[in-house]
Amino acid sequence: MSTAYELLMSCPDDQITRMKLVWKAVAAGEWKEAAHHLRNAASEGESSWHGHCGELAGHYDRKVAMQRAPGLDNQA
């Protein structure tokens, strides 16, 4: 799975601003916001890069779900 940094460095020109928003959200631990921007990016194309955005969005969604689950270690 690609990291947010790898996706930022390899993104199409029309996705640079969006990926900067993802990078900022990740740095702040705002997984839900990062996933939102990644899902939007994933929906705008069919390349492998877009697919990697969808995969990473799913990973961040799972982080959000883990944070909401009571009694679980939220350090994942």
PyMOL Python script that loads the backbone (N, CA, C, O; Angstrom):
from pymol import cmd

cmd.read_pdbstr("""\
ATOM      1  N   MET A   1       0.843  -1.169   0.000  1.00  0.00           N
ATOM      2  CA  MET A   1       0.000   0.000   0.000  1.00  0.00           C
ATOM      3  C   MET A   1       0.895   1.240   0.000  1.00  0.00           C
ATOM      4  O   MET A   1       1.904   1.298   0.702  1.00  0.00           O
ATOM      5  N   SER A   2       0.508   2.208  -0.789  1.00  0.00           N
ATOM      6  CA  SER A   2       1.250   3.467  -0.876  1.00  0.00           C
ATOM      7  C   SER A   2       0.972   4.334   0.348  1.00  0.00           C
ATOM      8  O   SER A   2      -0.093   4.241   0.958  1.00  0.00           O
ATOM      9  N   THR A   3       1.925   5.163   0.693  1.00  0.00           N
ATOM     10  CA  THR A   3       1.735   6.130   1.773  1.00  0.00           C
ATOM     11  C   THR A   3       1.196   7.434   1.185  1.00  0.00           C
ATOM     12  O   THR A   3       1.230   7.642  -0.028  1.00  0.00           O
ATOM     13  N   ALA A   4       0.702   8.302   2.058  1.00  0.00           N
ATOM     14  CA  ALA A   4       0.221   9.604   1.605  1.00  0.00           C
ATOM     15  C   ALA A   4       1.347  10.382   0.931  1.00  0.00           C
ATOM     16  O   ALA A   4       1.124  11.069  -0.065  1.00  0.00           O
ATOM     17  N   TYR A   5       2.547  10.274   1.475  1.00  0.00           N
ATOM     18  CA  TYR A   5       3.689  10.978   0.887  1.00  0.00           C
ATOM     19  C   TYR A   5       3.981  10.458  -0.519  1.00  0.00           C
ATOM     20  O   TYR A   5       4.211  11.245  -1.437  1.00  0.00           O
ATOM     21  N   GLU A   6       3.973   9.149  -0.686  1.00  0.00           N
ATOM     22  CA  GLU A   6       4.224   8.567  -2.008  1.00  0.00           C
ATOM     23  C   GLU A   6       3.162   9.004  -3.010  1.00  0.00           C
ATOM     24  O   GLU A   6       3.473   9.288  -4.166  1.00  0.00           O
ATOM     25  N   LEU A   7       1.910   9.057  -2.565  1.00  0.00           N
ATOM     26  CA  LEU A   7       0.839   9.499  -3.462  1.00  0.00           C
ATOM     27  C   LEU A   7       0.990  10.976  -3.810  1.00  0.00           C
ATOM     28  O   LEU A   7       0.738  11.371  -4.949  1.00  0.00           O
ATOM     29  N   LEU A   8       1.397  11.792  -2.848  1.00  0.00           N
ATOM     30  CA  LEU A   8       1.631  13.211  -3.116  1.00  0.00           C
ATOM     31  C   LEU A   8       2.746  13.390  -4.136  1.00  0.00           C
ATOM     32  O   LEU A   8       2.617  14.188  -5.065  1.00  0.00           O
ATOM     33  N   MET A   9       3.826  12.660  -3.969  1.00  0.00           N
ATOM     34  CA  MET A   9       4.974  12.802  -4.865  1.00  0.00           C
ATOM     35  C   MET A   9       4.698  12.279  -6.273  1.00  0.00           C
ATOM     36  O   MET A   9       5.375  12.679  -7.220  1.00  0.00           O
ATOM     37  N   SER A  10       3.727  11.404  -6.423  1.00  0.00           N
ATOM     38  CA  SER A  10       3.461  10.809  -7.735  1.00  0.00           C
ATOM     39  C   SER A  10       2.115  11.217  -8.323  1.00  0.00           C
ATOM     40  O   SER A  10       1.689  10.655  -9.332  1.00  0.00           O
ATOM     41  N   CYS A  11       1.443  12.181  -7.711  1.00  0.00           N
ATOM     42  CA  CYS A  11       0.083  12.508  -8.148  1.00  0.00           C
ATOM     43  C   CYS A  11       0.064  13.258  -9.478  1.00  0.00           C
ATOM     44  O   CYS A  11       1.014  13.955  -9.834  1.00  0.00           O
ATOM     45  N   PRO A  12      -1.049  13.093 -10.207  1.00  0.00           N
ATOM     46  CA  PRO A  12      -1.235  13.886 -11.422  1.00  0.00           C
ATOM     47  C   PRO A  12      -1.308  15.377 -11.063  1.00  0.00           C
ATOM     48  O   PRO A  12      -1.667  15.737  -9.942  1.00  0.00           O
ATOM     49  N   ASP A  13      -0.970  16.216 -12.005  1.00  0.00           N
ATOM     50  CA  ASP A  13      -0.947  17.662 -11.751  1.00  0.00           C
ATOM     51  C   ASP A  13      -2.275  18.196 -11.218  1.00  0.00           C
ATOM     52  O   ASP A  13      -2.292  19.113 -10.398  1.00  0.00           O
ATOM     53  N   ASP A  14      -3.390  17.623 -11.685  1.00  0.00           N
ATOM     54  CA  ASP A  14      -4.693  18.130 -11.256  1.00  0.00           C
ATOM     55  C   ASP A  14      -5.079  17.674  -9.848  1.00  0.00           C
ATOM     56  O   ASP A  14      -6.155  18.025  -9.363  1.00  0.00           O
ATOM     57  N   GLN A  15      -4.222  16.900  -9.188  1.00  0.00           N
ATOM     58  CA  GLN A  15      -4.511  16.409  -7.839  1.00  0.00           C
ATOM     59  C   GLN A  15      -3.551  16.954  -6.778  1.00  0.00           C
ATOM     60  O   GLN A  15      -3.625  16.552  -5.617  1.00  0.00           O
ATOM     61  N   ILE A  16      -2.669  17.848  -7.158  1.00  0.00           N
ATOM     62  CA  ILE A  16      -1.653  18.342  -6.220  1.00  0.00           C
ATOM     63  C   ILE A  16      -2.281  19.023  -5.009  1.00  0.00           C
ATOM     64  O   ILE A  16      -1.904  18.727  -3.875  1.00  0.00           O
ATOM     65  N   THR A  17      -3.220  19.918  -5.224  1.00  0.00           N
ATOM     66  CA  THR A  17      -3.840  20.631  -4.109  1.00  0.00           C
ATOM     67  C   THR A  17      -4.550  19.662  -3.178  1.00  0.00           C
ATOM     68  O   THR A  17      -4.427  19.765  -1.957  1.00  0.00           O
ATOM     69  N   ARG A  18      -5.288  18.728  -3.749  1.00  0.00           N
ATOM     70  CA  ARG A  18      -6.000  17.749  -2.930  1.00  0.00           C
ATOM     71  C   ARG A  18      -5.025  16.912  -2.100  1.00  0.00           C
ATOM     72  O   ARG A  18      -5.269  16.656  -0.921  1.00  0.00           O
ATOM     73  N   MET A  19      -3.941  16.494  -2.708  1.00  0.00           N
ATOM     74  CA  MET A  19      -2.991  15.657  -1.980  1.00  0.00           C
ATOM     75  C   MET A  19      -2.249  16.448  -0.904  1.00  0.00           C
ATOM     76  O   MET A  19      -1.828  15.876   0.101  1.00  0.00           O
ATOM     77  N   LYS A  20      -2.088  17.739  -1.103  1.00  0.00           N
ATOM     78  CA  LYS A  20      -1.522  18.569  -0.034  1.00  0.00           C
ATOM     79  C   LYS A  20      -2.475  18.604   1.159  1.00  0.00           C
ATOM     80  O   LYS A  20      -2.038  18.598   2.310  1.00  0.00           O
ATOM     81  N   LEU A  21      -3.781  18.642   0.879  1.00  0.00           N
ATOM     82  CA  LEU A  21      -4.776  18.596   1.955  1.00  0.00           C
ATOM     83  C   LEU A  21      -4.722  17.259   2.687  1.00  0.00           C
ATOM     84  O   LEU A  21      -4.842  17.207   3.911  1.00  0.00           O
ATOM     85  N   VAL A  22      -4.542  16.183   1.928  1.00  0.00           N
ATOM     86  CA  VAL A  22      -4.403  14.858   2.542  1.00  0.00           C
ATOM     87  C   VAL A  22      -3.184  14.847   3.453  1.00  0.00           C
ATOM     88  O   VAL A  22      -3.260  14.397   4.596  1.00  0.00           O
ATOM     89  N   TRP A  23      -2.071  15.338   2.950  1.00  0.00           N
ATOM     90  CA  TRP A  23      -0.820  15.347   3.716  1.00  0.00           C
ATOM     91  C   TRP A  23      -0.986  16.116   5.022  1.00  0.00           C
ATOM     92  O   TRP A  23      -0.532  15.659   6.071  1.00  0.00           O
ATOM     93  N   LYS A  24      -1.639  17.290   4.965  1.00  0.00           N
ATOM     94  CA  LYS A  24      -1.870  18.088   6.168  1.00  0.00           C
ATOM     95  C   LYS A  24      -2.768  17.350   7.153  1.00  0.00           C
ATOM     96  O   LYS A  24      -2.515  17.359   8.358  1.00  0.00           O
ATOM     97  N   ALA A  25      -3.818  16.708   6.638  1.00  0.00           N
ATOM     98  CA  ALA A  25      -4.739  15.970   7.506  1.00  0.00           C
ATOM     99  C   ALA A  25      -4.030  14.809   8.195  1.00  0.00           C
ATOM    100  O   ALA A  25      -4.237  14.572   9.385  1.00  0.00           O
ATOM    101  N   VAL A  26      -3.209  14.095   7.464  1.00  0.00           N
ATOM    102  CA  VAL A  26      -2.456  12.978   8.048  1.00  0.00           C
ATOM    103  C   VAL A  26      -1.517  13.494   9.138  1.00  0.00           C
ATOM    104  O   VAL A  26      -1.428  12.906  10.215  1.00  0.00           O
ATOM    105  N   ALA A  27      -0.825  14.581   8.858  1.00  0.00           N
ATOM    106  CA  ALA A  27       0.112  15.144   9.839  1.00  0.00           C
ATOM    107  C   ALA A  27      -0.603  15.548  11.126  1.00  0.00           C
ATOM    108  O   ALA A  27      -0.022  15.496  12.210  1.00  0.00           O
ATOM    109  N   ALA A  28      -1.868  15.951  10.999  1.00  0.00           N
ATOM    110  CA  ALA A  28      -2.650  16.365  12.165  1.00  0.00           C
ATOM    111  C   ALA A  28      -3.413  15.205  12.798  1.00  0.00           C
ATOM    112  O   ALA A  28      -4.089  15.386  13.810  1.00  0.00           O
ATOM    113  N   GLY A  29      -3.307  14.019  12.210  1.00  0.00           N
ATOM    114  CA  GLY A  29      -4.038  12.865  12.741  1.00  0.00           C
ATOM    115  C   GLY A  29      -5.517  12.896  12.431  1.00  0.00           C
ATOM    116  O   GLY A  29      -6.306  12.226  13.098  1.00  0.00           O
ATOM    117  N   GLU A  30      -5.902  13.662  11.430  1.00  0.00           N
ATOM    118  CA  GLU A  30      -7.302  13.782  11.018  1.00  0.00           C
ATOM    119  C   GLU A  30      -7.604  12.736   9.941  1.00  0.00           C
ATOM    120  O   GLU A  30      -7.735  13.061   8.761  1.00  0.00           O
ATOM    121  N   TRP A  31      -7.714  11.472  10.372  1.00  0.00           N
ATOM    122  CA  TRP A  31      -7.848  10.358   9.433  1.00  0.00           C
ATOM    123  C   TRP A  31      -9.124  10.434   8.605  1.00  0.00           C
ATOM    124  O   TRP A  31      -9.115  10.107   7.419  1.00  0.00           O
ATOM    125  N   LYS A  32     -10.221  10.866   9.226  1.00  0.00           N
ATOM    126  CA  LYS A  32     -11.497  10.955   8.502  1.00  0.00           C
ATOM    127  C   LYS A  32     -11.400  11.972   7.364  1.00  0.00           C
ATOM    128  O   LYS A  32     -11.866  11.714   6.254  1.00  0.00           O
ATOM    129  N   GLU A  33     -10.805  13.109   7.640  1.00  0.00           N
ATOM    130  CA  GLU A  33     -10.636  14.136   6.608  1.00  0.00           C
ATOM    131  C   GLU A  33      -9.713  13.646   5.494  1.00  0.00           C
ATOM    132  O   GLU A  33      -9.992  13.859   4.314  1.00  0.00           O
ATOM    133  N   ALA A  34      -8.628  12.998   5.865  1.00  0.00           N
ATOM    134  CA  ALA A  34      -7.702  12.465   4.863  1.00  0.00           C
ATOM    135  C   ALA A  34      -8.401  11.441   3.979  1.00  0.00           C
ATOM    136  O   ALA A  34      -8.237  11.452   2.759  1.00  0.00           O
ATOM    137  N   ALA A  35      -9.183  10.553   4.596  1.00  0.00           N
ATOM    138  CA  ALA A  35      -9.908   9.530   3.832  1.00  0.00           C
ATOM    139  C   ALA A  35     -10.903  10.173   2.871  1.00  0.00           C
ATOM    140  O   ALA A  35     -11.062   9.717   1.739  1.00  0.00           O
ATOM    141  N   HIS A  36     -11.562  11.217   3.316  1.00  0.00           N
ATOM    142  CA  HIS A  36     -12.528  11.930   2.468  1.00  0.00           C
ATOM    143  C   HIS A  36     -11.854  12.445   1.190  1.00  0.00           C
ATOM    144  O   HIS A  36     -12.357  12.225   0.088  1.00  0.00           O
ATOM    145  N   HIS A  37     -10.736  13.118   1.341  1.00  0.00           N
ATOM    146  CA  HIS A  37     -10.028  13.659   0.177  1.00  0.00           C
ATOM    147  C   HIS A  37      -9.494  12.540  -0.717  1.00  0.00           C
ATOM    148  O   HIS A  37      -9.509  12.661  -1.942  1.00  0.00           O
ATOM    149  N   LEU A  38      -9.028  11.467  -0.112  1.00  0.00           N
ATOM    150  CA  LEU A  38      -8.519  10.342  -0.906  1.00  0.00           C
ATOM    151  C   LEU A  38      -9.633   9.661  -1.689  1.00  0.00           C
ATOM    152  O   LEU A  38      -9.434   9.278  -2.842  1.00  0.00           O
ATOM    153  N   ARG A  39     -10.801   9.506  -1.077  1.00  0.00           N
ATOM    154  CA  ARG A  39     -11.936   8.905  -1.806  1.00  0.00           C
ATOM    155  C   ARG A  39     -12.329   9.773  -2.997  1.00  0.00           C
ATOM    156  O   ARG A  39     -12.627   9.259  -4.076  1.00  0.00           O
ATOM    157  N   ASN A  40     -12.329  11.082  -2.799  1.00  0.00           N
ATOM    158  CA  ASN A  40     -12.644  11.976  -3.915  1.00  0.00           C
ATOM    159  C   ASN A  40     -11.622  11.829  -5.034  1.00  0.00           C
ATOM    160  O   ASN A  40     -11.990  11.779  -6.208  1.00  0.00           O
ATOM    161  N   ALA A  41     -10.363  11.760  -4.685  1.00  0.00           N
ATOM    162  CA  ALA A  41      -9.318  11.568  -5.697  1.00  0.00           C
ATOM    163  C   ALA A  41      -9.511  10.240  -6.413  1.00  0.00           C
ATOM    164  O   ALA A  41      -9.391  10.170  -7.637  1.00  0.00           O
ATOM    165  N   ALA A  42      -9.808   9.191  -5.663  1.00  0.00           N
ATOM    166  CA  ALA A  42      -9.981   7.856  -6.250  1.00  0.00           C
ATOM    167  C   ALA A  42     -11.134   7.824  -7.241  1.00  0.00           C
ATOM    168  O   ALA A  42     -11.089   7.086  -8.226  1.00  0.00           O
ATOM    169  N   SER A  43     -12.158   8.615  -6.987  1.00  0.00           N
ATOM    170  CA  SER A  43     -13.347   8.589  -7.845  1.00  0.00           C
ATOM    171  C   SER A  43     -13.163   9.372  -9.145  1.00  0.00           C
ATOM    172  O   SER A  43     -14.033   9.333 -10.016  1.00  0.00           O
ATOM    173  N   GLU A  44     -12.055  10.073  -9.285  1.00  0.00           N
ATOM    174  CA  GLU A  44     -11.858  10.924 -10.455  1.00  0.00           C
ATOM    175  C   GLU A  44     -10.972  10.315 -11.532  1.00  0.00           C
ATOM    176  O   GLU A  44     -10.536  11.020 -12.443  1.00  0.00           O
ATOM    177  N   GLY A  45     -10.703   9.036 -11.444  1.00  0.00           N
ATOM    178  CA  GLY A  45      -9.883   8.402 -12.473  1.00  0.00           C
ATOM    179  C   GLY A  45      -9.831   6.902 -12.299  1.00  0.00           C
ATOM    180  O   GLY A  45     -10.377   6.346 -11.345  1.00  0.00           O
ATOM    181  N   GLU A  46      -9.159   6.254 -13.242  1.00  0.00           N
ATOM    182  CA  GLU A  46      -9.094   4.796 -13.225  1.00  0.00           C
ATOM    183  C   GLU A  46      -7.666   4.265 -13.263  1.00  0.00           C
ATOM    184  O   GLU A  46      -7.460   3.074 -13.497  1.00  0.00           O
ATOM    185  N   SER A  47      -6.696   5.112 -13.040  1.00  0.00           N
ATOM    186  CA  SER A  47      -5.299   4.659 -13.072  1.00  0.00           C
ATOM    187  C   SER A  47      -4.955   3.924 -11.776  1.00  0.00           C
ATOM    188  O   SER A  47      -5.740   3.913 -10.828  1.00  0.00           O
ATOM    189  N   SER A  48      -3.787   3.320 -11.751  1.00  0.00           N
ATOM    190  CA  SER A  48      -3.350   2.640 -10.526  1.00  0.00           C
ATOM    191  C   SER A  48      -3.181   3.651  -9.392  1.00  0.00           C
ATOM    192  O   SER A  48      -3.420   3.319  -8.231  1.00  0.00           O
ATOM    193  N   TRP A  49      -2.775   4.875  -9.713  1.00  0.00           N
ATOM    194  CA  TRP A  49      -2.642   5.911  -8.686  1.00  0.00           C
ATOM    195  C   TRP A  49      -3.990   6.149  -8.007  1.00  0.00           C
ATOM    196  O   TRP A  49      -4.066   6.234  -6.781  1.00  0.00           O
ATOM    197  N   HIS A  50      -5.045   6.254  -8.803  1.00  0.00           N
ATOM    198  CA  HIS A  50      -6.382   6.456  -8.247  1.00  0.00           C
ATOM    199  C   HIS A  50      -6.792   5.263  -7.382  1.00  0.00           C
ATOM    200  O   HIS A  50      -7.415   5.432  -6.334  1.00  0.00           O
ATOM    201  N   GLY A  51      -6.440   4.068  -7.826  1.00  0.00           N
ATOM    202  CA  GLY A  51      -6.723   2.871  -7.037  1.00  0.00           C
ATOM    203  C   GLY A  51      -6.000   2.877  -5.701  1.00  0.00           C
ATOM    204  O   GLY A  51      -6.563   2.479  -4.681  1.00  0.00           O
ATOM    205  N   HIS A  52      -4.753   3.328  -5.707  1.00  0.00           N
ATOM    206  CA  HIS A  52      -3.986   3.414  -4.458  1.00  0.00           C
ATOM    207  C   HIS A  52      -4.618   4.422  -3.501  1.00  0.00           C
ATOM    208  O   HIS A  52      -4.591   4.230  -2.285  1.00  0.00           O
ATOM    209  N   CYS A  53      -5.183   5.485  -4.047  1.00  0.00           N
ATOM    210  CA  CYS A  53      -5.886   6.460  -3.199  1.00  0.00           C
ATOM    211  C   CYS A  53      -7.065   5.793  -2.498  1.00  0.00           C
ATOM    212  O   CYS A  53      -7.290   6.011  -1.308  1.00  0.00           O
ATOM    213  N   GLY A  54      -7.813   4.985  -3.237  1.00  0.00           N
ATOM    214  CA  GLY A  54      -8.941   4.273  -2.641  1.00  0.00           C
ATOM    215  C   GLY A  54      -8.503   3.306  -1.553  1.00  0.00           C
ATOM    216  O   GLY A  54      -9.159   3.197  -0.517  1.00  0.00           O
ATOM    217  N   GLU A  55      -7.403   2.605  -1.780  1.00  0.00           N
ATOM    218  CA  GLU A  55      -6.881   1.668  -0.774  1.00  0.00           C
ATOM    219  C   GLU A  55      -6.483   2.399   0.502  1.00  0.00           C
ATOM    220  O   GLU A  55      -6.802   1.957   1.606  1.00  0.00           O
ATOM    221  N   LEU A  56      -5.791   3.512   0.346  1.00  0.00           N
ATOM    222  CA  LEU A  56      -5.346   4.258   1.519  1.00  0.00           C
ATOM    223  C   LEU A  56      -6.539   4.876   2.256  1.00  0.00           C
ATOM    224  O   LEU A  56      -6.536   4.956   3.484  1.00  0.00           O
ATOM    225  N   ALA A  57      -7.553   5.312   1.513  1.00  0.00           N
ATOM    226  CA  ALA A  57      -8.768   5.833   2.151  1.00  0.00           C
ATOM    227  C   ALA A  57      -9.402   4.755   3.023  1.00  0.00           C
ATOM    228  O   ALA A  57      -9.836   5.035   4.140  1.00  0.00           O
ATOM    229  N   GLY A  58      -9.458   3.531   2.521  1.00  0.00           N
ATOM    230  CA  GLY A  58     -10.004   2.427   3.305  1.00  0.00           C
ATOM    231  C   GLY A  58      -9.196   2.174   4.570  1.00  0.00           C
ATOM    232  O   GLY A  58      -9.756   1.901   5.632  1.00  0.00           O
ATOM    233  N   HIS A  59      -7.888   2.265   4.450  1.00  0.00           N
ATOM    234  CA  HIS A  59      -7.010   2.086   5.614  1.00  0.00           C
ATOM    235  C   HIS A  59      -7.289   3.165   6.660  1.00  0.00           C
ATOM    236  O   HIS A  59      -7.362   2.869   7.852  1.00  0.00           O
ATOM    237  N   TYR A  60      -7.444   4.397   6.225  1.00  0.00           N
ATOM    238  CA  TYR A  60      -7.727   5.487   7.159  1.00  0.00           C
ATOM    239  C   TYR A  60      -9.120   5.345   7.759  1.00  0.00           C
ATOM    240  O   TYR A  60      -9.321   5.675   8.928  1.00  0.00           O
ATOM    241  N   ASP A  61     -10.090   4.858   6.979  1.00  0.00           N
ATOM    242  CA  ASP A  61     -11.427   4.601   7.525  1.00  0.00           C
ATOM    243  C   ASP A  61     -11.355   3.578   8.657  1.00  0.00           C
ATOM    244  O   ASP A  61     -12.050   3.716   9.663  1.00  0.00           O
ATOM    245  N   ARG A  62     -10.523   2.561   8.496  1.00  0.00           N
ATOM    246  CA  ARG A  62     -10.363   1.557   9.555  1.00  0.00           C
ATOM    247  C   ARG A  62      -9.732   2.179  10.804  1.00  0.00           C
ATOM    248  O   ARG A  62     -10.078   1.805  11.924  1.00  0.00           O
ATOM    249  N   LYS A  63      -8.818   3.116  10.617  1.00  0.00           N
ATOM    250  CA  LYS A  63      -8.228   3.821  11.769  1.00  0.00           C
ATOM    251  C   LYS A  63      -9.317   4.574  12.534  1.00  0.00           C
ATOM    252  O   LYS A  63      -9.347   4.550  13.765  1.00  0.00           O
ATOM    253  N   VAL A  64     -10.204   5.237  11.807  1.00  0.00           N
ATOM    254  CA  VAL A  64     -11.295   5.980  12.439  1.00  0.00           C
ATOM    255  C   VAL A  64     -12.193   5.018  13.205  1.00  0.00           C
ATOM    256  O   VAL A  64     -12.589   5.303  14.336  1.00  0.00           O
ATOM    257  N   ALA A  65     -12.516   3.881  12.597  1.00  0.00           N
ATOM    258  CA  ALA A  65     -13.376   2.894  13.250  1.00  0.00           C
ATOM    259  C   ALA A  65     -12.724   2.356  14.521  1.00  0.00           C
ATOM    260  O   ALA A  65     -13.405   2.140  15.523  1.00  0.00           O
ATOM    261  N   MET A  66     -11.420   2.141  14.485  1.00  0.00           N
ATOM    262  CA  MET A  66     -10.706   1.652  15.666  1.00  0.00           C
ATOM    263  C   MET A  66     -10.738   2.686  16.789  1.00  0.00           C
ATOM    264  O   MET A  66     -10.833   2.325  17.962  1.00  0.00           O
ATOM    265  N   GLN A  67     -10.662   3.943  16.443  1.00  0.00           N
ATOM    266  CA  GLN A  67     -10.684   4.997  17.455  1.00  0.00           C
ATOM    267  C   GLN A  67     -12.047   5.080  18.125  1.00  0.00           C
ATOM    268  O   GLN A  67     -12.152   5.470  19.287  1.00  0.00           O
ATOM    269  N   ARG A  68     -13.085   4.714  17.393  1.00  0.00           N
ATOM    270  CA  ARG A  68     -14.442   4.796  17.931  1.00  0.00           C
ATOM    271  C   ARG A  68     -14.834   3.561  18.724  1.00  0.00           C
ATOM    272  O   ARG A  68     -15.764   3.615  19.529  1.00  0.00           O
ATOM    273  N   ALA A  69     -14.142   2.450  18.511  1.00  0.00           N
ATOM    274  CA  ALA A  69     -14.491   1.199  19.183  1.00  0.00           C
ATOM    275  C   ALA A  69     -14.050   1.260  20.646  1.00  0.00           C
ATOM    276  O   ALA A  69     -12.862   1.412  20.929  1.00  0.00           O
ATOM    277  N   PRO A  70     -15.000   1.143  21.574  1.00  0.00           N
ATOM    278  CA  PRO A  70     -14.633   1.217  22.993  1.00  0.00           C
ATOM    279  C   PRO A  70     -13.831  -0.007  23.426  1.00  0.00           C
ATOM    280  O   PRO A  70     -14.078  -1.127  22.977  1.00  0.00           O
ATOM    281  N   GLY A  71     -12.877   0.234  24.297  1.00  0.00           N
ATOM    282  CA  GLY A  71     -12.109  -0.853  24.878  1.00  0.00           C
ATOM    283  C   GLY A  71     -10.992  -1.396  24.020  1.00  0.00           C
ATOM    284  O   GLY A  71     -10.305  -2.332  24.428  1.00  0.00           O
ATOM    285  N   LEU A  72     -10.793  -0.839  22.849  1.00  0.00           N
ATOM    286  CA  LEU A  72      -9.720  -1.306  21.981  1.00  0.00           C
ATOM    287  C   LEU A  72      -8.545  -0.350  22.062  1.00  0.00           C
ATOM    288  O   LEU A  72      -8.706   0.841  22.325  1.00  0.00           O
ATOM    289  N   ASP A  73      -7.379  -0.889  21.835  1.00  0.00           N
ATOM    290  CA  ASP A  73      -6.179  -0.057  21.805  1.00  0.00           C
ATOM    291  C   ASP A  73      -6.242   0.811  20.559  1.00  0.00           C
ATOM    292  O   ASP A  73      -6.258   0.288  19.445  1.00  0.00           O
ATOM    293  N   ASN A  74      -6.276   2.096  20.725  1.00  0.00           N
ATOM    294  CA  ASN A  74      -6.447   3.014  19.600  1.00  0.00           C
ATOM    295  C   ASN A  74      -5.129   3.490  19.016  1.00  0.00           C
ATOM    296  O   ASN A  74      -5.110   4.491  18.300  1.00  0.00           O
ATOM    297  N   GLN A  75      -4.051   2.824  19.290  1.00  0.00           N
ATOM    298  CA  GLN A  75      -2.753   3.238  18.790  1.00  0.00           C
ATOM    299  C   GLN A  75      -2.439   2.660  17.426  1.00  0.00           C
ATOM    300  O   GLN A  75      -1.354   2.905  16.899  1.00  0.00           O
ATOM    301  N   ALA A  76      -3.346   1.904  16.837  1.00  0.00           N
ATOM    302  CA  ALA A  76      -3.088   1.237  15.547  1.00  0.00           C
ATOM    303  C   ALA A  76      -2.809   2.215  14.451  1.00  0.00           C
ATOM    304  O   ALA A  76      -2.573   1.813  13.311  1.00  0.00           O
TER     305      ALA A  76
END
""", "prot")
cmd.dss("prot")
cmd.show_as("cartoon", "prot")
cmd.util.cbc("prot")
cmd.orient("prot")
